[in-house]
Amino acid sequence: MNYDLIVSGAGPAGSVTAAAVAQAGYRVLVLEKDSSCRSPCAGYIGSTINIELPEGCTIQSKIRKMRTYFPDLSFHDFQLNGFVVDRSSFDMALAITAEESGAQIRWQSPLIDLTGDCVRFRGGEALGTIIVGADGVFSRVASLLGEGRQRVAFCAQYHLKGIKPLPEPDTCEIFFDADYAPGGYVWIYPTGHNSAKVGLGITNAGYMSPHKYLDAFISESAVAERLCGERTEYRAGALPCRRQFRHGRPGHGCRHQQCDAGRRDRRENDNQCP
């Protein structure tokens, strides 16, 4: 079948793009390799987001301040205006909005190959005038277009519950400390009075996996006492260190564009990042 737009990836970038184009009356196909939306990130959304929050997404907390700590635990506060959402419900709500706008989403249909304007995926193939790669930091679209692998930070995160209240419930915290996050940082985003998403991203080669660095931060850092609680919802993945936006190779019959969808999700029993 012919489509005006084929999107690889049903994360926020892919779903919002698909909804906007479908609402304009064009034929849109979204290919998603997983069976549902999932993301390992903290889920902070700035209030300047230029879309309406979809129905069904869960707002876990409001954020008004970011406290940034240096290795000696001195800190600086920055004003923020946003909120933390449950990313699974947020992403799925955006995908539902895209479907309600007229886009077709094929779940468990990873992209296999691009040949001219023909897109092959698990279970079939389709023709597309425009192809959008919104399939994360290890994008299949980017790989097929010959793009070099972008620089990434490898990440790990828990949703901690039953912890001591953070100093201010509307404040997220960022820690720069090479002992726990070499080449990156640690984040704490409150999700309620006694819970928070605690994670980190590293870019420099360390002697431990991100999972082990995160465990060490929670157990041994200067703030370990207030992070003593139940460790739930472990996630690992990767974050882009820069944004890419490329046109396809000359000579292809359609326009290929890549936009950054964010992250690759790895599950609870996969402790080593790629």
ChimeraX attribute file (.defattr): number of C-alpha atoms within 10 A of each C-alpha:
attribute: neighborCount
match mode: 1-to-1
recipient: residues
	/A:1	9
	/A:2	15
	/A:3	16
	/A:4	16
	/A:5	23
	/A:6	28
	/A:7	29
	/A:8	31
	/A:9	30
	/A:10	31
	/A:11	28
	/A:12	21
	/A:13	21
	/A:14	28
	/A:15	27
	/A:16	18
	/A:17	19
	/A:18	31
	/A:19	23
	/A:20	17
	/A:21	18
	/A:22	22
	/A:23	15
	/A:24	10
	/A:25	12
	/A:26	16
	/A:27	18
	/A:28	27
	/A:29	27
	/A:30	26
	/A:31	24
	/A:32	24
	/A:33	18
	/A:34	14
	/A:35	10
	/A:36	14
	/A:37	22
	/A:38	21
	/A:39	21
	/A:40	25
	/A:41	26
	/A:42	22
	/A:43	20
	/A:44	19
	/A:45	16
	/A:46	14
	/A:47	13
	/A:48	8
	/A:49	9
	/A:50	7
	/A:51	8
	/A:52	7
	/A:53	13
	/A:54	16
	/A:55	12
	/A:56	13
	/A:57	17
	/A:58	16
	/A:59	18
	/A:60	18
	/A:61	21
	/A:62	24
	/A:63	24
	/A:64	16
	/A:65	18
	/A:66	21
	/A:67	18
	/A:68	19
	/A:69	18
	/A:70	13
	/A:71	11
	/A:72	9
	/A:73	13
	/A:74	9
	/A:75	15
	/A:76	11
	/A:77	13
	/A:78	12
	/A:79	11
	/A:80	17
	/A:81	14
	/A:82	18
	/A:83	20
	/A:84	22
	/A:85	20
	/A:86	19
	/A:87	23
	/A:88	18
	/A:89	19
	/A:90	24
	/A:91	27
	/A:92	21
	/A:93	21
	/A:94	27
	/A:95	27
	/A:96	19
	/A:97	19
	/A:98	27
	/A:99	19
	/A:100	13
	/A:101	18
	/A:102	21
	/A:103	27
	/A:104	19
	/A:105	23
	/A:106	20
	/A:107	17
	/A:108	15
	/A:109	20
	/A:110	19
	/A:111	25
	/A:112	14
	/A:113	17
	/A:114	19
	/A:115	12
	/A:116	16
	/A:117	20
	/A:118	19
	/A:119	18
	/A:120	17
	/A:121	20
	/A:122	15
	/A:123	10
	/A:124	11
	/A:125	16
	/A:126	14
	/A:127	21
	/A:128	25
	/A:129	16
	/A:130	17
	/A:131	26
	/A:132	23
	/A:133	25
	/A:134	29
	/A:135	29
	/A:136	26
	/A:137	26
	/A:138	19
	/A:139	24
	/A:140	21
	/A:141	27
	/A:142	25
	/A:143	12
	/A:144	15
	/A:145	18
	/A:146	11
	/A:147	16
	/A:148	8
	/A:149	11
	/A:150	14
	/A:151	14
	/A:152	18
	/A:153	21
	/A:154	24
	/A:155	32
	/A:156	29
	/A:157	27
	/A:158	26
	/A:159	21
	/A:160	24
	/A:161	19
	/A:162	15
	/A:163	17
	/A:164	15
	/A:165	15
	/A:166	20
	/A:167	9
	/A:168	12
	/A:169	20
	/A:170	21
	/A:171	21
	/A:172	27
	/A:173	18
	/A:174	20
	/A:175	20
	/A:176	20
	/A:177	19
	/A:178	15
	/A:179	13
	/A:180	26
	/A:181	23
	/A:182	20
	/A:183	16
	/A:184	18
	/A:185	22
	/A:186	26
	/A:187	21
	/A:188	25
	/A:189	28
	/A:190	28
	/A:191	26
	/A:192	17
	/A:193	16
	/A:194	17
	/A:195	23
	/A:196	27
	/A:197	24
	/A:198	25
	/A:199	31
	/A:200	28
	/A:201	27
	/A:202	24
	/A:203	19
	/A:204	13
	/A:205	9
	/A:206	15
	/A:207	9
	/A:208	11
	/A:209	18
	/A:210	28
	/A:211	23
	/A:212	15
	/A:213	24
	/A:214	23
	/A:215	18
	/A:216	14
	/A:217	21
	/A:218	23
	/A:219	15
	/A:220	12
	/A:221	14
	/A:222	11
	/A:223	12
	/A:224	13
	/A:225	13
	/A:226	16
	/A:227	24
	/A:228	15
	/A:229	17
	/A:230	13
	/A:231	18
	/A:232	13
	/A:233	13
	/A:234	21
	/A:235	24
	/A:236	29
	/A:237	27
	/A:238	26
	/A:239	23
	/A:240	19
	/A:241	13
	/A:242	10
	/A:243	13
	/A:244	14
	/A:245	12
	/A:246	14
	/A:247	11
	/A:248	20
	/A:249	15
	/A:250	8
	/A:251	8
	/A:252	13
	/A:253	15
	/A:254	18
	/A:255	19
	/A:256	25
	/A:257	19
	/A:258	24
	/A:259	20
	/A:260	22
	/A:261	24
	/A:262	23
	/A:263	25
	/A:264	23
	/A:265	19
	/A:266	21
	/A:267	12
	/A:268	12
	/A:269	9
	/A:270	13
	/A:271	17
	/A:272	16
	/A:273	17
	/A:274	10
